[in-house]
Amino acid sequence: MFFLSDMLNKKLNLPKPSEALPGRAKAIATTSKHHVLKRPLKGPYPQGLDTAMFGLGCFWGAERLFWQTEGVWVTAVGYAGGITPNPTYQETCTGLTGHTEVVLVVYDPRIVSYAELLKLFWESHDPTQGMRQGNDVGTTYRSAIYALDDAQYRAATASAEAYEVLLRGAGRGKITTEIATAPEFYFAEGDHQQYLAKNPYGYCNLKGTGVACAIPAATSA
């Protein structure tokens, strides 16, 4: 029983650098093209497009949410926010890499704004759950917004403050979403890219709070 409690505790706490898995210098293999959109996963991306990075629980359902959004050019799943370089899925699931599962979103701001992506992010999961998302427990599933520039950071922070007021009014708790400057993004293995397009009856645990998010105009990026 002590062993199980100890393992759960590790998964609910980010590892110290001395505890993190070593990883590897070389990137792990992934696919070259998006299974649905048929566009290059790693670029080059056309000029005029912007990039965003979100973590909202298991990345399988989260990625589908974004690739189905009009104005999104390509998506990819991966790992970010941790210590271990070039982690594998199995390593990340131990909680000893420090990463969370994230979706990289490349989008056309002339069609869909960053503010609209933030609205989709907030409404599609429960950002008050700490190191979990529903039945998915662990640091791997923590909510996160990784900003690619100052404008995104300001927009994300302002949207969190505005949405928390609405959540508290609905009896929900404090937002625990990590908002930070974007760390390095590590592409996940090919099997995980566009997983629900390849496995339409696969697992998806996305569930919002039912609280609508009104993004203030000033948060647009």
N, C-alpha and C positions, 0 to 999 in steps of 0.2 A: 504493500500500500504506500509506503514511503517512496518507493521508486516511481510509482505513477504520479504521486503528488509533486515530486521533484521535477519530473519531465514536464508536467503541465505548467509549473511555475516558470521553467525556462522558456516555454513557448509564449508566456504572457509577459515576459520581460526581455527587452532588447539586450543582446549579448555585449559584453565589454570587448574591446579589441583583442585582449588576451584569450578570450573564450571563442572567438569567431573561427569558423572553418577557413583553411588557407586558400581555397579556390585554385585558380590557375591563371597563367599569363595569357593563354590563347582563348579567344572567344569560342563558345560552344556552337555546334552546327545548327542552322535553322533553315527555313525555306527561303527561296529568293523572291517569290511572288505571292501576293494575297490570293487566297483560294477563291474568294468571292469577287473582289474588285479587279483581279488580274493585273494589278499594278505592282511595281517593285517595292518590296517590304522595306528595304534599307535605302531607298532612293537610287539615283538622285530625284528629288522632288521638284516639280515645276516652280518657277519663280512666282512670287505673289502669294504663296501658301504659308500658313503659320502652323506651329506645332504646339500641342498641349500634352500634359501627362497627368493621369488620374488613377488613383487606387480606390476601389470601392468594393472590396471583397474578392471572391473568386474571379479571376480575370476572364474566364470563359464567357460568362453571361455579360460581363461588363463590356468586353470587346464587341459583342454582337450589338449591344445597345448603341454604340458609337458608329459602327460601320453602316448601320441602317439609317443613320441621320443624314438628311440632305445637306450637301456641302462638305461632307467628310470625304477626303480624297483617298486615304488609306489608313489602316490601323495595324497595330502590332501589339502583342503581349510580351511582357518581360518582367524584370526584377529591378527595383531601385530603392534607394534610401538605406542601404545597409553597408556592410564592411567588406564582405568576401568578394573578390574580383571574379567575374565570369562564373557565377554560381550555376549549378544545375537545379532542376525542379526538386529533385529528391533532397538536395542540400538545403534549399530554401525552406522546404517543409519542416525541417528539424527545428527551425527557429534560431539556428546558430549561424546564420549569415547576416541577420539584421534587416534583410530586404522585405518589402511588401510586394504583392502582385499588382502590377500596374498595366495600364493601356496607354500606348503612345498614339496620339490622334493627330493626323496631318489634315488640315482643313482649309477651305477657301473662305476667308473672312468676308468676302463680298456676298456670300450665300448664307453662312452661319457664323454668328459672332461668338467670341469667347464668353461673353455674358450668357448667351443661350446654352453653351456647353456647360457652364457652371450650373445653370438652372437644371439641366438634365442630370448632372452629377448629384446635386443635392436631393432631388426628388426621387432618385432611383435606388437609394440605399438609406440605411439608418446611420447617420454620422455621429451618434451619441454613444456608441457601444465599446469604445476603447479598442482593445486588442482582439476584436472578433467582428464577425458579421453574421448574425443569426446563429446557426448551428456550426458555422466555420469558426473555430477558435484558434487564436494564435497571432503572433506579430505579423505573420504573412498576410493576414486579412485586414489589417488596420486601414482606416480611411486616410487618404492622402491626396493633396494637390501639390504638385511640384511645378513651380512657376519657371518659365523659360526666360522671362525678363521682368523688369520692375513693374511694368504696366499690369502684367498678369498677376504678380504678387499683390499689388494694391487691390486689384479687382477681386481676387480670391479672398483676401482678408475682409474687405468690405462686405462681400456677399455672405461670408460666414457670420459676421456680426449681425447682419440684417436677418438672416435665416434663423439664428439662434433665438431672436426675439419671438419669432413666429412659433418655433418649436416649444419654447417655454410656455407660451400662451396656450399651447395644445397639451400641456402637461408632460412634455418630454424633458430630458436632462440636458446637460451642457454638451456642446459640440466638442468632440475629441479629435477631430480631423487634424492631421499634421499638415501644416502649410509651410513650405520651405522652398528655397531656390533649388531648381532642378539638379539632382545629382546625376551621376552617370547612369544611363539606361542600358541594361543588358538584355538582349533579345532572348526570349525563351526558345526552347526546342521546337522543331517543326511540328511535332504532334500537337502542341498546344496552340499553335497559330490557327485562328478561325475554327476552333475546336467544335463549336456548335453548328457550323455549316457542314462539317464532315460527320458529325454525330448529332443529328437533329433532335434526338431524344435524350441527349446527354444532360448532365447535372447543371442546373442553374438555380442559384439561391438568391437572386436579386429580389429585394423587396423594400420598397420605400416606406416612409412613415405615414403617407397620406396627407402630409402637410404641404400645401403648395408653396413654391418659392418665388417671390417677386424680387427680381434683381434690380437694384437701384440703377438708374441711367448712368450715374457717375462711375459705376464699376466696369463699364464697357472697356474692353481692351482690344 
